[in-house]
Amino acid sequence: MGVNNLVKRLQDIMRNDAGINGDAQRIEQMGWLLFLKMYDYKEEHWELHDKKYKSIIPEKYRWRNWAVDNKDGKALTGDALLDFINNKVFPKLKNLEIDETTAKNQALVRAAFEDNNNYMKDGVLLRQLVNAIDEIQFEDYEERHVFGDIYETILRSLQSAGNAGEFYTPRAVTDFMAQMLAPKLGEKIADFACGTGGFLTSALKLLETQVSNTAQRKQYVASVYGIEKKALPYLLCITNLLLHDIDSPDVFHGNSLEKNVRDYKETDKFDVILMNPPYGGSEKDSIKINFPAELRSSETADLFMSVIMYRLKQGGRAAVIIPDGFLFGIDNAKTAIKEKLFKEFNVHTIVRMPHSVFAPYTSITTNIIFFDKTEPTKETWFYRLDIPEGYKHFSKTKPMKLEHFAPVIRWWDRRKEINEDGFDKAKKYKVKELVEKQYNIDLCGYPHEEEEILPPRELIAHYQEKRTEYNAEIDKILKEITKILGKG
């Protein structure tokens, strides 16, 4: 099975359907069908090992009983298939009865369908799509491995799917961050805005190499935890984890910012946190009150940084992607968040990443901040990872690869300061120096950076994100000025 050929085949079928508009809807359409196909495969396995297993999905709505085409002319197609999907399958799965006794691997079915939709209007094309997906045979190990590649291809296409791109972090980045934190069996690993599960699966790949017996397998399947607010990435995430043999994933459809951070107990904390928090957005006052007054920021990424600090175990470690605005921002909330971070945690490394890592979704420059909860920060290393030779920028056809992190990986254990052409590439700063800069930690940045001429859509997205970021800063300053003038 050719990976790109199958994905192209699926996309070509959907492009002929008038109901689907754009890549994001195509991915959602593939998403719920792939979930049902994968779930049916998993249920066959569960039934084999547990004779008392009973599916939460009523018999006539299970994949095996309506999707499989036996070529006997009885498979639903056309208007009959559309009616069945729209008026029976979706209403039933969206409203499955769930209570505290429902097994986790069954409760996720309703969560997967709650906010997803069937967009196709042509029942014949829908039958073609179902048949193409049903050809994937998970029982064959090699085919399952190939399906992993297919799934990764689908996830990568999120980067060019408009706003859906915010849910996908390039695999090279998630693999690098997981590799640097080196999770171990028995540790609990979390992502509080887990998107499609990229960080969790990167961690699982490292943990799987440590499994050699049944007890260790149990530790492996209980090792990851995630929360995702949006329906599409949540659906893709749980399918991704089922693919990695996490049969009852601790992944929840919800908003991590809705709980008061002061209410977290020790049992709510984690050994390892890997994250790319949403940035560029702003939160309403009802969310901000879940944070101490001094940490109440208008910027979503800032609030997630506070959640991470409250949920990291003593001795735990974290790696978090943050936009440049977090580094240079010195408004009250950002300064307070960074002050708490450096005083209560050991911020040992900040890696400046090249622009266009997230292209074509966004050209906002990002960084990776590494810290652990062991002691207050004494010194912080900054390292600038340059664009690789032969690249002007990363793109859909030339994405970032793990090998591009080789320079920083080589440097990691044998750290030394590096100055190139009079500009710092790697440098160590005492925490006192960072305090004197009022935590403006925009250091070891990119010299000689020429402005890139972006395609119109990317340019618009870039400026919209910048505008959101700057508007939050301006609103904060205006509020303070108004108070000083006595009009607040």
N, C-alpha and C positions, 0 to 999 in steps of 0.2 A: 504494500500500500504506500503510495507516494504521499507524504505529509502535505506538501503544498498543493498537490493535485486534488486531494480530498477537500481541503479547506476552500480551494477555488471552486470546486464543484458545488459545495454547499452555498457559497456566496452567489454563484451564477444562478442557481435555482431561485434564491430569494430576490435577486435583482429583477427578475421577471414578474414579481408580485407587486401589484399596485399599492398594497397595504403597508409595505415596508419602506421607510424613508431614512436612508443613511446607515452607516456602519454600527452605530450604537444600537439601533433596533435589530439589525441583523445579528449582533452578538447576543442580545437578550433572547431572540428567537432560538438561536442555537443553544443558548444556556439552559433553558428549561427542558428542552428535548434531550440534551446530553445528560442532564441531571436524572431524568426519569429512566433513561437507558442504563446509566451507571447504577442507579438505585436498584433497578430490577436485577442487575448482575449481583449486587451485594446481597439482595434478599435471597437469591438462589443459594449463596454461600451460607447465610444465616440459617436457612431452612435445613440445609444439609447437616449443620452442627447442632441444631436445636429443634427437635421434633415438635416442640410446643410453640414454636415461633408462629405468630399470626400477624400478617401485614396490617398496618394502619390504613392502607389504601384499599378500598373496596375492590373485589375481584375484577369487575368489568372495567375498572379504570387503571389497572396495572398494565405496564408496558407490554408484557407478554400476551395480554388478552385483547389488545386493540391495535398495537403498532406493528406487530410482526405480520408481514405479508407472506402467506403460504402459497401464493400464486394459484389459488383455487377460485379466484374471482369474488371471494367473500370479504376481503379487506376493505375497510371503510375508506372512501375517497370522495372527492367533490364536495357538494353541499352537505352530504350526510356526515362527512368527517369534520367539516367546519362546525356544524351544529353540535356534534358530540364534544368537540374540544371547547368551544365557547360557552355552551349552555349546560354542560354536564361535568367535564373534567375540571375546568378551572373553578367553577362555583363549589364543587365538592372538595377539592384539595385546599382551597383558600379557607374553608370552614370546617376542617377536620376537628373533632372534639379532642381537646388537649387538657390534661390536668397534671397535678404534681406526681401522679403515679406513671405517667406516660414515659416510656423509655426515650432517652435522648436521641437515639438513632431513628426514632419514629417522629418525635415532635418536630424535627427539622424539616419534615416534608411540608407542613403548613407554613412554616416560616419562609421556606424557599419560594412559595407561590403567592404569599400575601400581597406583594406589590408588583408582581410581574404579569405580563400580558402575552396573548397571542396576537400578533400584528397581521398575519397573513390573511388575505381575502380570497385566495384561489385555492380551493380544496384539492385540486389535482396537483398543483405545485407543492402543497403541504404534504401530500402523500409521497411525492418524490423525495422531499427533504427527509421525512421519517424513514423511508426505505434506505436512503444513503447512510443515515446515522446508525440504523439497525445493522448495517454490514460490519460495523466494528465489533470484533470478537474479543472480549476481555479475558476469556478463559485461556487464550493463548498468550503466554508471557511476553513473547516478542511483540505481539500485536498490542498488548497493554503498554509496552515500552514506547511503541510507535504512537499510541494514543496520547502518551505524555507529551510527545513532540507536537502532535496536532493541537492539543490543549494549549501548549505554550505559544504556538503560532496564533491561536485565537486571542489569547491574552495580550500578546504583543500588539495585535491590531487595535487594541484599545487606545494605544497612544495617538492614533490618528482619528479616533472616534469622538471628536468634540470634547464636551465636558466629561465624558466617561474616562478620558485619559488620566484624570486625577487619581483613579483607583489603581493604577498600575505603575510599579517601580521597576525599572529595567533589571532583569535577572542578574546581570553582572554586579549591580550595586548591592542587591540583597545578599548575594553569595559572598561578596567581599566583607560586608558588615558582619554576617554570621560567622565567617571564618575568623575574623579578628576577635570576636567575643568567645569563640570556641565553646559552645554549650556542651554540657555533659549529661549523660543519662541520670535521671533522678532530679534534675533541675526543671523548674517550671518556666516556660518561655511565653511572653505575652506581646501582643500588638493590639492597642486600643482603638485603632482605626485601620483594620487589617485588609481592607480592599479585597482583592482576589486571593489573598493568602500567600503572597510571594515571600515575605519574611519567614512565615511559619514553615513553608515547605523548604526554604533554604536551610533552616535550622534542622528540620527533619532529615534532610539528606546527610548532614553531619552526624546526627544521632544514630541513624540506621547502621552506620559502619561500626557502632559500638555494641550492637545487639548480637548475642550469641546463644541465648537460652530463653526459655519461656518467661522467666521472671523479668528479664531485661526487655522482652517484647511488651510486657504490661507497662513498664516504665515509659517505653517509647510512645505507646498509644495515648498515654495520659499526660504527655509533656507540653502540649501547646494550648494556648488560650487566646481567643480573639473576640473583638466586637466590631461590627460594621453597621453603619447607619443606613446606607443605601441598599435598595433591594437587589439590583443587578450584581454588584460585586459580591454581596453576601451569597447569592445563589452560586456564582462562579467559585467562591471560596470553599463552600462546603463540598462542591463537586470535586474541586482540586484536592481536598483533604481525603475524601473517599478514595480517590485515585491513589493516594499515598497510604492506603490501608488504615486510616484513622476512621474507624467505623462509627464512633459516637463522638464527633468533634465538639469540643468545648468552645464553640463559636456562636455568638449571639447577635441577633438582629436588633440593634439599639444604638443609643448615643452615649458614649463614654462620659460626656460632659454633664449629663443630667443628674449625677449623684454628687452630693456634697463631699468634697475631698477630705474634710475633717472627720467623716464617718468611716473611713477605711480602717479595717482591723488588720492584724498581722496576717490573717488567713487570706486577705485580699491582695497580698504583696507577692512579687515575683523575683526569681533569681536573675533572669535575663529579660530585658525589654529591647525589642527591635522595632523601629517605627519610622514612617514617613508621614507625619501628621498633615492633615489638610492645611494649606496656607492660602492667604489672600482673601479668606472669608471673614465675616464678623459675626458675633453672637449677640443675642438679645439679652436684656437685663435679667430675665428669669434664669438664664444659664449662668451669668456672671456671679449671681449671689451664692453659687456653690463654691466660691473661692474666697479666701481672706481678702479684705478690702484692698490691701496693697498689691495683690496679684491679679486684680480684675482688669484684664486687658480686652480691647476690642478685637484683637487678632486671634483667630482660632488656634494657630500654631502655638502661641504663647500659653493659652489655656491648657493645651495638651502637654506642654512641657511641665506645667505644674502637676497635672495628673500623674505624669511619669515619676516626678520626684516623690509624690505621696505614695506611689505603689511599688517602689523599688525596695527590695529587702535589704537589710543590713548585710553588707558583703556582696550585694548584687551588682550587676554591671549593665550598662545601657549603651546603645548606639542609635542616634536619632538624626534624621535629615532635617536641616533647618535652612530657610532662605537667608540671603545676605542681610535682609532687614532686621533679623534677630541679632546679628553680630553688631551692626552699627547703631541700632536703635537705642536711644537713651531717654525715652519718655519714662514717666514714673513707674508704670507697671513693668516694662521691659527691664529697667534697671533693677527693680525689686526681685524679679524672677532670676536674673543673672546673679544678683548678690546672694540669694538663697542657694542657688546652684553651686557657686564657688565656695561658699562658707560651709555647706553641709555635705558636699560631694567632692570627689577628686576628679576634676575635669582635666584629664591627662593629655588628650589629643584632639585637635580640630583639623580635619582634612578639608581643604578648599577644593571643590570639584570644578572641572572645566564647564564652560557654558555649553548648552545644547545637549546635556546628558539626558534630558527629558524630551528632546525634540522628537516629533514635531508638536507635542502637546503644549509645551511651554519652553521659553528660552530664559526664564528666571534662573539666576545663578544660585546654586545650592551648596551646602556644606554638610559634613558629617561630624557630629560632636560625640566623642566617646568619654564616658565618665563611669565611676563606680562609687558605691556607698561604703567607703572604707575610712576616709579621713577628709578633713577640709583640704581644698586645693593648695598646694605649695608652689607648683609650677605647671605651666601648660605649654605643650609643643604645638606649633602650627606647621602644617605641611601643605604646600601648593602642588596639586597634581595637574601637570600640564597636559594639554591636548596632545595625543600621540603624533609622532612624526608622520607626515603624509596625509594628515587630516586637517581640514580647515574647521570643520565642525562635525558633530555626530548627526546622523539622520536615520530615517526608517531603513534605508538600504545599507547604511554604514553605522550600525548601532554600537554603543559602548560594549566592550567585552571584558571578561574577568582579567584577561592578560594585560589590559590597559592599566590595571591597578598594580602591576608587577613592581614599578619603582617604589611605591609607598610600602608594599609588602616587604621588599628587600630592606628598606630603611627602618622599618618598624622596630626590629629587635636590636639594631645597631645605630641608634639615633645620633645624628650629628647635625650641626647647623650648616646650611648650604646657602651660599650667596652667588647668584648668577647675574652677570652684567650690572652689578651694583644694586640688584633687587633681592630681597630675602625670599628664598624658596622654602627653607625650613629653619625655624628659629624657636628657641625656648624663652618664655617670659615668666618671670617671677610673678606670683599673684599680686604682690604690692604694685607692680607696674600696671597691671590690669585695673586695679582699684583706682590708681591715679588717672587712668584714662576714662574713669567713670563707666567702666565695663563696655566701652566702645572697643570691641575686639575684632574689628575689621583689619586683620593683620595678615601679612604674607599673601596679599591679594595679587591679581594678575596685572603685570605691567604691559605696556604697548598693546593693549587690547583694542583692536580696531572694531568700530561699530559694524555689525553684520547687517546686510540688507536682507530682511526677511520677506517671505511671501506675504501678501496682504492679510490673509486670515490669521497667520501666526503673529503678525505685527499687531493686529487688533487685540488678540488674546493677551499678548505681552503687555500692552499698554493698559488693558482693563485690569490686569492683576496688579500692575504698578499703581494704578489709580486707587484701587481698593486699599492697598497698603498705605499710600500717602494720605488718603482721606481719613483713615483711622488715626494717623499721627496728627493731622490738622485738627480733627474734632477734639482730640485730647488737649491740644495746646489752646484752642479757642475756649474750651470749657474752663481751663485754668485762668486764662486772661479775664473771662467774664466774672469768675469768682473774685479775682483781685480788684476788679472795678466795682465790686459790690452789687452786681446785677443778677448774680446766680441765686 
